Amino acid sequence: MSEVAIEDRAGLDFVLALRRAWATELYPQLRHEFDASGAKGDARAIAKTVHRLPTYPWFAWLERGSQKMLWRAVGDAIEHQAASIPFLDNGPSTVELDPTFDLPDWYTEWDIHVQPGGIWSSEAAALVYELGARLVMLGDNDDYKFHRLFTETAIPARDYRRIVDFGCGFGKSAWPLKQRFAQAEVIGVDLSGPCLELAAARSNERNLALRYRQADATATGLEDKSADLVTSTMFVHEIPQQILPAVFAEASRLLAPGGVLRFLDFHFTGDAFRDLAMIEHGTRNNEPFLPTTMQADLVAMARKAGFADARWVAFDERGAGRLDTLQWPARAEWHFPWAVLEAEMAAPAQAEDSR
Ligand SMILES: C[S@@+](CC[C@H](N)C(=O)[O-])C[C@H]1O[C@@H](n2cnc3c(N)ncnc32)[C@H](O)[C@@H]1O
């Protein structure tokens, strides 16, 4: 990615400062007002009280308003750069696009994350998404250390032969897998053709050999039992609840006995105020399936698809990464309740036993 011009930099810096103030000042202020209200109950029960707090209109508007400003600033920066996806030429990564591929309506009818035109509509959309995704983490994910932390702390050390990453986007979740498990064939699957082209180009820049494939995670077209690790990051909450069982079924079909599933996503914390903020984040950030997906029983879905031992553990992206329990360290500022859904396919001996 080339450097952002100085006049665009000012706009981006302003939006980032605004978002930082939202996370580190407005959110704790709203929390303080809520605690002082003495309201009790779950997220639904406290909603009315929260909506009447003095800071709430600022908090709610700025969450969505600053996101819209972010995309405008990022869109301008990409337009002024006249950036394009580098040609794939003869780098080590490959991309398998399907020109007849029909994107599902639920995917195209929302501008996900409030990004105008979504992340699938053009080459520029993929580039805007790439720059926005870096900035939106407020400097916390420069060099994509978040994804490296997931790969290093949440994935068991094994000699994987094939790893499939569902919803790989422009590749930042897939590269660390290849970097850590160099012997494995790593396949990134996504619906967005432009994102996959960008993923392959960025992989080539890193001299990494990955395979990118345009497919729905519910029907990848890859061979039965051909993988020993299926991953996803920031993917599950973007899927409608009724489609999730098919995602687990596909992971189960792809994995050989003893295969590993690791999905990094969000989990409710049991703190009603935080949980309400998360539900409303889904609405304000155009992530329409997030509230219901977070309420769905993914452990039960995984079990139903044939996984053993499914469980959630917390993930601390600013600290140790994967934690052993579903408890997060206390932090005052707004932050996502990251968690890892872990499950395994029954190993051959267990499979025998359960027959
Ligand atoms: C928030 S992005 C996460 C990208 C990447 N895993 C990361 O952590 O940066 C979610 C990705 O899932 C993709 N996606 C959504 N639904 C999908 C589906 N049914 N099959 C494959 N990919 C899907 C989107 O196109 C998008 O690239």
The ligand as an SDF file (V2000), in Angstrom:
LIG
                    3D

 27 29  0  0  0  0  0  0  0  0999 V2000
  -14.9690   -9.1370    8.8000 C   0  0  0  0  0  0  0  0  0  0  0  0
  -14.3640  -10.0020    7.4180 S   0  0  0  0  0  0  0  0  0  0  0  0
  -13.0390  -10.9250    8.1740 C   0  0  0  0  0  0  0  0  0  0  0  0
  -11.9040  -11.1670    7.2250 C   0  0  0  0  0  0  0  0  0  0  0  0
  -10.6940  -11.8690    7.8350 C   0  0  0  0  0  0  0  0  0  0  0  0
  -11.0160  -13.1910    8.3220 N   0  0  0  0  0  0  0  0  0  0  0  0
  -10.0930  -11.0260    8.9190 C   0  0  0  0  0  0  0  0  0  0  0  0
  -10.0600  -11.4420   10.0710 O   0  0  0  0  0  0  0  0  0  0  0  0
   -9.6480   -9.9460    8.5930 O   0  0  0  0  0  0  0  0  0  0  0  0
  -15.5410  -11.2720    7.0620 C   0  0  0  0  0  0  0  0  0  0  0  0
  -15.2930  -11.9110    5.7210 C   0  0  0  0  0  0  0  0  0  0  0  0
  -16.1730  -13.0140    5.5760 O   0  0  0  0  0  0  0  0  0  0  0  0
  -16.5890  -13.0630    4.2300 C   0  0  0  0  0  0  0  0  0  0  0  0
  -17.8230  -13.8510    4.1830 N   0  0  0  0  0  0  0  0  0  0  0  0
  -19.0390  -13.5240    4.6830 C   0  0  0  0  0  0  0  0  0  0  0  0
  -19.9000  -14.5220    4.4750 N   0  0  0  0  0  0  0  0  0  0  0  0
  -19.2330  -15.5150    3.8440 C   0  0  0  0  0  0  0  0  0  0  0  0
  -19.5870  -16.8080    3.3850 C   0  0  0  0  0  0  0  0  0  0  0  0
  -20.8150  -17.3000    3.5280 N   0  0  0  0  0  0  0  0  0  0  0  0
  -18.6450  -17.5510    2.7910 N   0  0  0  0  0  0  0  0  0  0  0  0
  -17.3790  -17.0870    2.6340 C   0  0  0  0  0  0  0  0  0  0  0  0
  -16.9900  -15.8720    3.0550 N   0  0  0  0  0  0  0  0  0  0  0  0
  -17.9010  -15.0840    3.6410 C   0  0  0  0  0  0  0  0  0  0  0  0
  -16.7290  -11.6040    3.8440 C   0  0  0  0  0  0  0  0  0  0  0  0
  -16.7010  -11.4310    2.4420 O   0  0  0  0  0  0  0  0  0  0  0  0
  -15.5350  -10.9890    4.5500 C   0  0  0  0  0  0  0  0  0  0  0  0
  -14.4040  -10.9850    3.7320 O   0  0  0  0  0  0  0  0  0  0  0  0
  1  2  1  0
  2  3  1  0
  2 10  1  0
  3  4  1  0
  4  5  1  0
  5  6  1  0
  5  7  1  0
  7  8  2  0
  7  9  1  0
 10 11  1  0
 11 12  1  0
 11 26  1  0
 12 13  1  0
 13 14  1  0
 13 24  1  0
 14 15  1  0
 14 23  1  0
 15 16  2  0
 16 17  1  0
 17 18  1  0
 17 23  2  0
 18 19  1  0
 18 20  2  0
 20 21  1  0
 21 22  2  0
 22 23  1  0
 24 25  1  0
 24 26  1  0
 26 27  1  0
M  CHG  2   2   1   9  -1
M  END
$$$$
